[in-house]
Amino acid sequence: MSESSCSSKPAFTLALAFALALFPIMAPLVASASVEVRDMVTVKGSTVMLSARTGGTFFAEGGELVEFSVSGKALGKTLSGGDAVAYMEFTAKQKGLHEILARSGGDEDKGLLLVAEPGTNVLLVDVAGALFKDPIGHNPRDDALEVLKALGSRYQIIYLHSRLFGLKLARKWLKDNGFPAMPVTLYQKGRSIRRLRRMGLSVEAIVTGPVVMGEVLERDVKVFTFDKEGTGEHVSTWEEVREALRETLHDKQ
């Protein structure tokens, strides 16, 4: 067996165990879902493309009719394309958190559209890596909820999920554990932070865990990690995150 295949075996085993542990939670979501609307982040006055995936979590189907609305206002209907994604243009005129509703094939899904002011300070939080106390999220980390609520007065919180820990599963876990409703977006190495910055948002820090997020390429972003082997400033509790961010804010002033 080659050295590369040997080194990848532990990672594969961990991913498989994680997926099997989550299967009882994921199965109802996968079975019932025929549409999945994506959370979005933008700034006031910008035009965004809302999007929804049709055909279920794993078995996508194109050519499905999708109806979009934002905060109760109907935007119209459109077909999902060959990539099973339907798009709808929307101009964000009012800042705040807005509900996106997508309906297709007798099913519906709700997501969030965050419309922020340019210059807003942003804190990115990896749901599985930073909020799970145990590997499969039976319980949240101690003080995570309290600290996040407190940090919400100084930062705009945006949650991150990986491809393994999907959007609907992340939303359900956050809701079940009482965390503030904020957009949950897919972390894409090298793109997520740059995309937010191009909007004019100020990404101050990211809180991660085991290296499911990949390396953060932007060196001026503060990285806190609960993973002892991860890149960034290692923390053991959310109180340490709060104290470190308080010091960072004080240094800027």
MIKOLPA-474384 format. One record per residue (C-alpha): x, y, z negated; residue in three letters. Coordinates in steps of 0.1 Angstrom, whole numbers, padded with zeros to 4 digits, always signed. Layout:
BEGIN
XYZala...
//
This chain:
BEGIN
+0000+0000+0000met+0014+0034+0009ser+0023+0061-0017glu-0005+0084-0004ser-0032+0058-0007ser-0021+0050-0042cys-0021+0087-0053ser-0056+0092-0039ser-0071+0062-0056lys-0076+0078-0091pro-0093+0109-0075ala-0116+0086-0055phe-0124+0065-0085thr-0132+0096-0106leu-0154+0110-0078ala-0172+0077-0074leu-0179+0074-0111ala-0192+0110-0112phe-0215+0104-0083ala-0229+0071-0099leu-0234+0088-0132ala-0254+0116-0115leu-0275+0093-0093phe-0305+0090-0118pro-0307+0128-0118ile-0301+0133-0081met-0324+0106-0068ala-0357+0124-0074pro-0343+0156-0059leu-0330+0138-0028val-0362+0118-0023ala-0386+0148-0026ser-0366+0175-0008ala-0374+0184+0028ser-0362+0219+0025val-0334+0236+0005glu-0330+0274+0005val-0296+0288-0002arg-0289+0315-0028asp-0275+0347-0013met-0254+0377-0025val-0253+0411-0008thr-0252+0448-0015val-0279+0474-0012lys-0286+0485+0024gly-0270+0455+0040ser-0287+0430+0063thr-0282+0393+0055val-0292+0361+0071met-0313+0340+0047leu-0310+0303+0054ser-0327+0270+0045ala-0316+0235+0053arg-0344+0210+0064thr-0347+0173+0062gly-0335+0166+0027gly-0302+0167+0009thr-0283+0140+0028phe-0305+0133+0059phe-0308+0166+0077ala-0333+0172+0105glu-0334+0200+0130gly-0364+0214+0148gly-0385+0219+0116glu-0406+0250+0111leu-0396+0271+0081val-0415+0300+0066glu-0395+0326+0045phe-0406+0352+0020ser-0388+0374-0004val-0404+0386-0037ser-0438+0375-0024gly-0435+0394+0009lys-0437+0371+0040ala-0409+0375+0065leu-0421+0351+0092gly-0414+0316+0105lys-0385+0301+0124thr-0372+0267+0135leu-0342+0250+0121ser-0315+0244+0147gly-0294+0214+0156gly-0274+0219+0124asp-0308+0216+0105ala-0305+0251+0092val-0331+0278+0098ala-0322+0315+0096tyr-0341+0347+0089met-0328+0382+0089glu-0335+0404+0059phe-0324+0440+0050thr-0319+0444+0013ala-0333+0478+0003lys-0338+0474-0035gln-0311+0462-0058lys-0317+0435-0083gly-0325+0398-0083leu-0352+0387-0058his-0368+0353-0053glu-0365+0337-0019ile-0392+0312-0010leu-0389+0288+0019ala-0417+0264+0030arg-0414+0235+0055ser-0432+0203+0061gly-0454+0206+0030gly-0424+0212+0008asp-0410+0244-0006glu-0379+0256-0024asp-0370+0287-0043lys-0337+0305-0044gly-0323+0338-0055leu-0311+0368-0036leu-0288+0391-0055leu-0287+0427-0042val-0259+0445-0060ala-0244+0480-0059glu-0210+0483-0042pro-0182+0483-0068gly-0201+0459-0092thr-0177+0439-0113asn-0182+0402-0107val-0174+0371-0128leu-0175+0337-0110leu-0183+0307-0130val-0179+0271-0119asp-0210+0253-0132val-0196+0217-0136ala-0160+0227-0144gly-0166+0256-0168ala-0200+0249-0184leu-0200+0211-0188phe-0189+0199-0223lys-0187+0163-0210asp-0179+0151-0174pro-0215+0146-0164ile-0231+0175-0182gly-0251+0159-0209his-0244+0191-0230asn-0231+0226-0222pro-0198+0237-0237arg-0200+0253-0272asp-0208+0290-0271asp-0210+0290-0233ala-0246+0303-0232leu-0240+0330-0259glu-0209+0343-0243val-0223+0343-0207leu-0253+0363-0219lys-0229+0388-0236ala-0207+0391-0206leu-0237+0397-0184gly-0238+0433-0198ser-0204+0440-0182arg-0202+0416-0153tyr-0225+0403-0126gln-0224+0366-0131ile-0224+0344-0099ile-0223+0306-0104tyr-0203+0283-0082leu-0209+0247-0072his-0188+0222-0053ser-0200+0199-0025arg-0201+0169-0049leu-0222+0188-0075phe-0249+0201-0052gly-0270+0233-0052leu-0303+0218-0064lys-0286+0198-0091leu-0267+0229-0103ala-0299+0249-0104arg-0317+0222-0124lys-0289+0218-0149trp-0287+0256-0155leu-0324+0259-0160lys-0327+0229-0182asp-0300+0243-0205asn-0314+0278-0207gly-0287+0296-0187phe-0295+0330-0172pro-0309+0328-0136ala-0282+0340-0112met-0273+0329-0077pro-0255+0296-0073val-0232+0296-0043thr-0209+0270-0027leu-0173+0277-0035tyr-0152+0277-0003gln-0115+0279-0009lys-0100+0311+0005gly-0134+0324+0017arg-0158+0329-0012ser-0139+0357-0030ile-0129+0375+0002arg-0165+0375+0014arg-0177+0391-0018leu-0149+0417-0016arg-0157+0426+0020arg-0192+0435+0007met-0175+0460-0016gly-0179+0439-0048leu-0151+0438-0073ser-0143+0401-0082val-0126+0404-0115glu-0122+0367-0127ala-0132+0331-0121ile-0137+0305-0148val-0131+0269-0136thr-0124+0235-0149gly-0109+0203-0135pro-0095+0211-0101val-0127+0206-0080val-0126+0242-0070met-0091+0241-0054gly-0065+0268-0058glu-0076+0304-0060val-0056+0322-0034leu-0062+0358-0045glu-0034+0365-0069arg-0051+0396-0084asp-0081+0376-0096val-0079+0365-0132lys-0082+0327-0134val-0093+0309-0166phe-0094+0271-0166thr-0106+0245-0190phe-0083+0220-0172asp-0049+0217-0189lys-0033+0207-0156glu-0050+0235-0136gly-0036+0267-0122thr-0044+0298-0143gly-0047+0307-0179glu-0057+0276-0199his-0086+0281-0224val-0103+0257-0248ser-0134+0277-0256thr-0157+0304-0241trp-0148+0327-0270glu-0112+0327-0256glu-0126+0337-0222val-0145+0366-0238arg-0115+0378-0257glu-0092+0376-0227ala-0117+0396-0205leu-0120+0422-0233arg-0083+0427-0232glu-0083+0428-0194thr-0110+0455-0194leu-0091+0475-0221his-0058+0473-0200asp-0077+0488-0170lys-0090+0516-0191gln
//
